[in-house]
Amino acid sequence: MVLHLRHVTESDVCDLCKEHTQDPVHALWLCKDIACVWSSLEWFHQAVPVQPVSPRNALHFSRTAHPVARICSIAGNILPEFLEAQEIESVPPRPLVLQKWCPPAPDIYKVNFDLAVFRSSNLAGLGVIVRDNCGEPIGALSMPINLGQSVAEMEALACQRAVQFAIEIGLTRVIVEGDPAVVIEALLLGSGQLASYGNILDDIRVQAAVFQFVDFSHTSHVCNSVADALAKKASSGVGLQVWLEDLPANIAPFVLRDVH
């Protein structure tokens, strides 16, 4: 019937019984020539009052159609293949994992942050690195903080410190990037108000409003190696450490490897 309405076929009469219009109800339930398919199924006699059919367009195009009596067995044979295909299609493709830091646009600075946890000393470390579009370091920060109620709370604090640091060194156009997906997603979607660290997210949004341009971006831990090294450096217990342009000798190699 659909093929006829679309002017693909000249007639809308059922190819099997040659008696009735092949609408969906007739095609699936009423055609007498398909009765043997459903009558062979025990559950059909218990649950279905009328006979269904499985119509085929093959007859319209002079292709060989499967024998009606074999439809159930053929369907059973191809069912595993169908289910396997559905399972494969339902799994979204995995994004490619970048192995290097990705530079921003020429007039934008990228501010990466990370967190390291030192449970033995009841502390955590925050690391921040600021780079231009060529990957050259503009500033860096490493500082210890007390362990918070949750890792997500401390990651939010790390993000907040990254935003503050960018403001302190006079940046106006930035991409704030880190690997804590929960924090980045909350900032992008404007959510997280009911989380235990919701007040920190609110502070980040207020502070970020001073930028001419700001974006929050998630990155893999592999691409965040410099901020990670700076966060771990806070385990020394020295306190807040800030570097402008120059970096510590044990951090500089991470920048070179990250960019080149």
ABEGO torsion letter per residue (X at the ends): XAAAAAGABABABBAAAGABBBBAAAAAAABAAAAAAAAABAAAAAABABBBBBBBAAAAAGBBBBBAAAAAAAAAAAAAAAAAAAAAAABBBBBBBBABBBBBBAABBBBBBBBBBBAAAGBBBBBBBBBBAAGBBABBBBBBBBBBABAAAAAAAAAAAAAAAAAAAGBABBBBBBABAAAAAAAAAGBGAABAAAAAAAAAAAAAAABABBBBBBBBAAAAAAAAAAAAAAAAGAEBBBBBGBBBAAAAAAAAAAAX
